[in-house]
Amino acid sequence: QVQLVESGGGLVQLGGSLRLSCAASGFTFSTVVMRWHRQAPGKERELVATISAGGGATNYADSVKGRFTISRDNVKNALYLAMNNLKPEDTAVYYCSTIRYWGQGTQVTVSS
C-alpha cells in the first residue's frame, strides 16, 4: 500500500523558514520522480518543485526559485522541501506526490 505522509508545516512570519518532509512507503522510492505541489484557498493546485529519481536533477516554479530547495534521501525514503524567505503568497496546503499518488498535505501559513 502506497503511503505519502507530509509533515513540517506550520505558522511562520514573513521572511521565515520551514522544512517540509514527506515519508514514503509501499513502493520503490529510489526509482520514482517526486514532486511538491501546493494549493492556496480559492486557487488551482500548483506544481512547486520536481526532483529526479536519483536526486541529480531538480526543477522549480518561477515563484519559488532561489527560495525553495527540493531534496531526497533514498535510504530513508524521504522527500524534503526547504523553504526560505517565506512570503504570505506561499500560504497553502503543500502536498508531495508521485505521478499517481498524493499525500494528505500539510498546511503552511505565512503571516505578514
N, C-alpha and C positions, 0 to 999 in steps of 0.2 A: 504494500500500500504506500503510494507516494505521499509524503508529507513535506510541507514547507512551512516553517514556523518563524515568523519575524519577531524581533524584539528590539528594544533600544530607543523606541520613540519616547516623546515627552514634550514638555513645555520648555522653551528656551527663549532667551531675549534676542533681539536684533543683534546680529554680529556674532552670536554664539555658535557652538559646535555640538554635533551629535554624531554617534556612530551606530548605525543600524546593523543588526546581524540577522541572518536567515539560516536556520538549521535545516538541512535537507536529509531525507531518508527515503528508502524504498526504491531507489534507482541508482545507477552508476554515475554518481555526481561528476566524477572527473572527466566524463566523456560528453558533457552537456553544456551548451551555451546557456549562460544565465543572464537574467535581466532584472533591473529595478524599474518599477513604474510608480506613478503617483496619481492620485485623483483628488482634486480640491472640490469643495462643495459647489455644485452647480456647473462643474466643468467636466470635459471629457477626460478619460484616463490618458496620461502622457507617459511615453517611454523616456526614462531618465538616463539610464546607462546600461550598457551591454558589455559582457566580458566573455572572451572565448573559453573553450573548454580547458585549455592549458593555462589560461590567465595572461598570455602574452599580448593579447590584443584587446583594446577597450574602445568604446565609443560613448559619447555623451551628448545630451541635448544641449543646444546652444545656451539655454537659460541657466545651466549649471556648470558649464566648462570653467575650469580654473578654481572651482569651489568644492566640487564633489569628487571623490575618488572611489571607484568600484574595485574590489579585490576579492580574492577567494583563497580558501585553504582546502586543497583537495585531499588532504589527510584527515582533516576534521569534518569534511563535508559541510563547509560553511561558506556563506557568501556575506560580504560586508559592503556597507556604503558609508564612507566617512564624509560628513557634511560640515563645511566650514563657512564662516561669514554668512550665516543664515539670514534670510530676509522674510518678511511677512508673506510674500508671494510663494514661499516654499511650504507654507502650511498646507497639509494634505495628508491623506492616508497613503502610506508607502507599502508597496507590495513587491515581493520577489516572485520570480516566475521562471519556468522553463517554457518551451514552445507550447506545451499542453497544460501545464499545471500551475496553479496560483496558491500563494499563501493567503492567510486571512487578513493580513495587513496590520500595520502599526501606525498610530496617529502621531504626526509631528505638528506641533503648533509653535509658531514663532510670533512673539509679541513685540510690538513696537514701543 
